[in-house]
Amino acid sequence: MPLLQAAATAGLDMPSSCRNGTCRTCICRLESG
């Protein structure tokens, strides 16, 4: 499951635009795991 989809399923509101990674609006940093 893509990170953006997992966040939405968990009820988190992440910034997104194209929903496929092209525009890089949803870029984030992994801190653990």
HTML snippet that shows the backbone in 3Dmol.js (N, CA, C, O; Angstrom):
<script src="https://3Dmol.org/build/3Dmol-min.js"></script>
<div id="view" style="width:600px;height:400px;position:relative"></div>
<script>
const pdb = `
ATOM      1  N   MET A   1       0.850  -1.172   0.000  1.00  0.00           N
ATOM      2  CA  MET A   1       0.000   0.000   0.000  1.00  0.00           C
ATOM      3  C   MET A   1       0.899   1.239   0.000  1.00  0.00           C
ATOM      4  O   MET A   1       1.807   1.331   0.826  1.00  0.00           O
ATOM      5  N   PRO A   2       0.668   2.189  -0.903  1.00  0.00           N
ATOM      6  CA  PRO A   2       1.451   3.428  -0.923  1.00  0.00           C
ATOM      7  C   PRO A   2       1.284   4.229   0.366  1.00  0.00           C
ATOM      8  O   PRO A   2       0.233   4.177   1.005  1.00  0.00           O
ATOM      9  N   LEU A   3       2.315   4.962   0.738  1.00  0.00           N
ATOM     10  CA  LEU A   3       2.309   5.746   1.972  1.00  0.00           C
ATOM     11  C   LEU A   3       1.144   6.729   2.019  1.00  0.00           C
ATOM     12  O   LEU A   3       0.498   6.869   3.057  1.00  0.00           O
ATOM     13  N   LEU A   4       0.869   7.406   0.914  1.00  0.00           N
ATOM     14  CA  LEU A   4      -0.223   8.377   0.876  1.00  0.00           C
ATOM     15  C   LEU A   4      -1.570   7.704   1.128  1.00  0.00           C
ATOM     16  O   LEU A   4      -2.415   8.248   1.839  1.00  0.00           O
ATOM     17  N   GLN A   5      -1.770   6.534   0.553  1.00  0.00           N
ATOM     18  CA  GLN A   5      -3.006   5.783   0.758  1.00  0.00           C
ATOM     19  C   GLN A   5      -3.097   5.281   2.200  1.00  0.00           C
ATOM     20  O   GLN A   5      -4.174   5.323   2.795  1.00  0.00           O
ATOM     21  N   ALA A   6      -1.997   4.811   2.766  1.00  0.00           N
ATOM     22  CA  ALA A   6      -1.986   4.340   4.151  1.00  0.00           C
ATOM     23  C   ALA A   6      -2.313   5.476   5.108  1.00  0.00           C
ATOM     24  O   ALA A   6      -3.045   5.278   6.078  1.00  0.00           O
ATOM     25  N   ALA A   7      -1.779   6.657   4.848  1.00  0.00           N
ATOM     26  CA  ALA A   7      -2.068   7.817   5.691  1.00  0.00           C
ATOM     27  C   ALA A   7      -3.547   8.170   5.624  1.00  0.00           C
ATOM     28  O   ALA A   7      -4.162   8.457   6.651  1.00  0.00           O
ATOM     29  N   ALA A   8      -4.119   8.153   4.435  1.00  0.00           N
ATOM     30  CA  ALA A   8      -5.544   8.458   4.280  1.00  0.00           C
ATOM     31  C   ALA A   8      -6.403   7.428   5.009  1.00  0.00           C
ATOM     32  O   ALA A   8      -7.399   7.785   5.638  1.00  0.00           O
ATOM     33  N   THR A   9      -6.025   6.159   4.928  1.00  0.00           N
ATOM     34  CA  THR A   9      -6.755   5.098   5.616  1.00  0.00           C
ATOM     35  C   THR A   9      -6.698   5.283   7.129  1.00  0.00           C
ATOM     36  O   THR A   9      -7.655   4.966   7.836  1.00  0.00           O
ATOM     37  N   ALA A  10      -5.564   5.801   7.624  1.00  0.00           N
ATOM     38  CA  ALA A  10      -5.387   6.040   9.057  1.00  0.00           C
ATOM     39  C   ALA A  10      -6.028   7.350   9.513  1.00  0.00           C
ATOM     40  O   ALA A  10      -5.987   7.680  10.698  1.00  0.00           O
ATOM     41  N   GLY A  11      -6.623   8.100   8.574  1.00  0.00           N
ATOM     42  CA  GLY A  11      -7.286   9.345   8.939  1.00  0.00           C
ATOM     43  C   GLY A  11      -6.369  10.556   8.956  1.00  0.00           C
ATOM     44  O   GLY A  11      -6.747  11.613   9.462  1.00  0.00           O
ATOM     45  N   LEU A  12      -5.161  10.415   8.405  1.00  0.00           N
ATOM     46  CA  LEU A  12      -4.219  11.531   8.360  1.00  0.00           C
ATOM     47  C   LEU A  12      -4.412  12.312   7.065  1.00  0.00           C
ATOM     48  O   LEU A  12      -4.630  11.725   6.005  1.00  0.00           O
ATOM     49  N   ASP A  13      -4.330  13.620   7.154  1.00  0.00           N
ATOM     50  CA  ASP A  13      -4.492  14.475   5.990  1.00  0.00           C
ATOM     51  C   ASP A  13      -3.124  14.954   5.526  1.00  0.00           C
ATOM     52  O   ASP A  13      -2.576  15.905   6.084  1.00  0.00           O
ATOM     53  N   MET A  14      -2.569  14.299   4.508  1.00  0.00           N
ATOM     54  CA  MET A  14      -1.264  14.675   3.964  1.00  0.00           C
ATOM     55  C   MET A  14      -1.465  15.508   2.703  1.00  0.00           C
ATOM     56  O   MET A  14      -2.412  15.275   1.952  1.00  0.00           O
ATOM     57  N   PRO A  15      -0.583  16.475   2.465  1.00  0.00           N
ATOM     58  CA  PRO A  15      -0.699  17.263   1.240  1.00  0.00           C
ATOM     59  C   PRO A  15      -0.457  16.380   0.016  1.00  0.00           C
ATOM     60  O   PRO A  15       0.449  15.546   0.013  1.00  0.00           O
ATOM     61  N   SER A  16      -1.262  16.568  -1.010  1.00  0.00           N
ATOM     62  CA  SER A  16      -1.081  15.826  -2.261  1.00  0.00           C
ATOM     63  C   SER A  16      -1.725  16.613  -3.391  1.00  0.00           C
ATOM     64  O   SER A  16      -2.611  17.438  -3.169  1.00  0.00           O
ATOM     65  N   SER A  17      -1.274  16.348  -4.585  1.00  0.00           N
ATOM     66  CA  SER A  17      -1.842  17.024  -5.742  1.00  0.00           C
ATOM     67  C   SER A  17      -2.089  16.016  -6.858  1.00  0.00           C
ATOM     68  O   SER A  17      -3.237  15.786  -7.241  1.00  0.00           O
ATOM     69  N   CYS A  18      -1.024  15.412  -7.384  1.00  0.00           N
ATOM     70  CA  CYS A  18      -1.173  14.507  -8.524  1.00  0.00           C
ATOM     71  C   CYS A  18      -1.539  13.079  -8.097  1.00  0.00           C
ATOM     72  O   CYS A  18      -2.067  12.319  -8.909  1.00  0.00           O
ATOM     73  N   ARG A  19      -1.273  12.708  -6.864  1.00  0.00           N
ATOM     74  CA  ARG A  19      -1.546  11.385  -6.291  1.00  0.00           C
ATOM     75  C   ARG A  19      -0.722  10.258  -6.916  1.00  0.00           C
ATOM     76  O   ARG A  19      -1.057   9.087  -6.736  1.00  0.00           O
ATOM     77  N   ASN A  20       0.361  10.590  -7.654  1.00  0.00           N
ATOM     78  CA  ASN A  20       1.230   9.539  -8.182  1.00  0.00           C
ATOM     79  C   ASN A  20       2.714   9.835  -7.988  1.00  0.00           C
ATOM     80  O   ASN A  20       3.558   9.093  -8.491  1.00  0.00           O
ATOM     81  N   GLY A  21       3.048  10.909  -7.265  1.00  0.00           N
ATOM     82  CA  GLY A  21       4.438  11.214  -6.938  1.00  0.00           C
ATOM     83  C   GLY A  21       5.162  12.131  -7.907  1.00  0.00           C
ATOM     84  O   GLY A  21       6.300  12.522  -7.651  1.00  0.00           O
ATOM     85  N   THR A  22       4.532  12.474  -8.999  1.00  0.00           N
ATOM     86  CA  THR A  22       5.185  13.292 -10.018  1.00  0.00           C
ATOM     87  C   THR A  22       5.439  14.718  -9.547  1.00  0.00           C
ATOM     88  O   THR A  22       6.519  15.258  -9.786  1.00  0.00           O
ATOM     89  N   CYS A  23       4.475  15.334  -8.889  1.00  0.00           N
ATOM     90  CA  CYS A  23       4.590  16.745  -8.499  1.00  0.00           C
ATOM     91  C   CYS A  23       5.378  16.942  -7.205  1.00  0.00           C
ATOM     92  O   CYS A  23       5.786  18.061  -6.896  1.00  0.00           O
ATOM     93  N   ARG A  24       5.595  15.873  -6.451  1.00  0.00           N
ATOM     94  CA  ARG A  24       6.367  15.876  -5.197  1.00  0.00           C
ATOM     95  C   ARG A  24       5.720  16.701  -4.077  1.00  0.00           C
ATOM     96  O   ARG A  24       6.405  17.082  -3.128  1.00  0.00           O
ATOM     97  N   THR A  25       4.434  16.979  -4.168  1.00  0.00           N
ATOM     98  CA  THR A  25       3.725  17.685  -3.101  1.00  0.00           C
ATOM     99  C   THR A  25       3.688  16.844  -1.827  1.00  0.00           C
ATOM    100  O   THR A  25       3.723  17.389  -0.724  1.00  0.00           O
ATOM    101  N   CYS A  26       3.618  15.537  -1.971  1.00  0.00           N
ATOM    102  CA  CYS A  26       3.454  14.636  -0.824  1.00  0.00           C
ATOM    103  C   CYS A  26       4.782  14.144  -0.244  1.00  0.00           C
ATOM    104  O   CYS A  26       4.779  13.269   0.622  1.00  0.00           O
ATOM    105  N   ILE A  27       5.917  14.685  -0.701  1.00  0.00           N
ATOM    106  CA  ILE A  27       7.222  14.221  -0.231  1.00  0.00           C
ATOM    107  C   ILE A  27       7.329  14.359   1.298  1.00  0.00           C
ATOM    108  O   ILE A  27       6.898  15.361   1.870  1.00  0.00           O
ATOM    109  N   CYS A  28       7.902  13.353   1.938  1.00  0.00           N
ATOM    110  CA  CYS A  28       8.053  13.383   3.395  1.00  0.00           C
ATOM    111  C   CYS A  28       9.315  12.606   3.772  1.00  0.00           C
ATOM    112  O   CYS A  28       9.919  11.945   2.927  1.00  0.00           O
ATOM    113  N   ARG A  29       9.704  12.688   5.026  1.00  0.00           N
ATOM    114  CA  ARG A  29      10.916  12.023   5.517  1.00  0.00           C
ATOM    115  C   ARG A  29      10.521  10.914   6.493  1.00  0.00           C
ATOM    116  O   ARG A  29       9.728  11.133   7.409  1.00  0.00           O
ATOM    117  N   LEU A  30      11.078   9.735   6.287  1.00  0.00           N
ATOM    118  CA  LEU A  30      10.875   8.615   7.196  1.00  0.00           C
ATOM    119  C   LEU A  30      11.722   8.844   8.438  1.00  0.00           C
ATOM    120  O   LEU A  30      12.936   9.022   8.338  1.00  0.00           O
ATOM    121  N   GLU A  31      11.094   8.841   9.602  1.00  0.00           N
ATOM    122  CA  GLU A  31      11.822   9.062  10.848  1.00  0.00           C
ATOM    123  C   GLU A  31      12.098   7.777  11.597  1.00  0.00           C
ATOM    124  O   GLU A  31      13.050   7.712  12.375  1.00  0.00           O
ATOM    125  N   SER A  32      11.291   6.757  11.382  1.00  0.00           N
ATOM    126  CA  SER A  32      11.541   5.453  11.990  1.00  0.00           C
ATOM    127  C   SER A  32      10.712   4.405  11.267  1.00  0.00           C
ATOM    128  O   SER A  32       9.760   4.719  10.553  1.00  0.00           O
ATOM    129  N   GLY A  33      11.103   3.141  11.472  1.00  0.00           N
ATOM    130  CA  GLY A  33      10.332   2.048  10.900  1.00  0.00           C
ATOM    131  C   GLY A  33      10.762   1.625   9.615  1.00  0.00           C
ATOM    132  O   GLY A  33      10.179   0.707   9.039  1.00  0.00           O
TER     133      GLY A  33
END
`;
const viewer = $3Dmol.createViewer("view");
viewer.addModel(pdb, "pdb");
viewer.setStyle({}, {cartoon: {color: "spectrum"}});
viewer.zoomTo();
viewer.render();
</script>
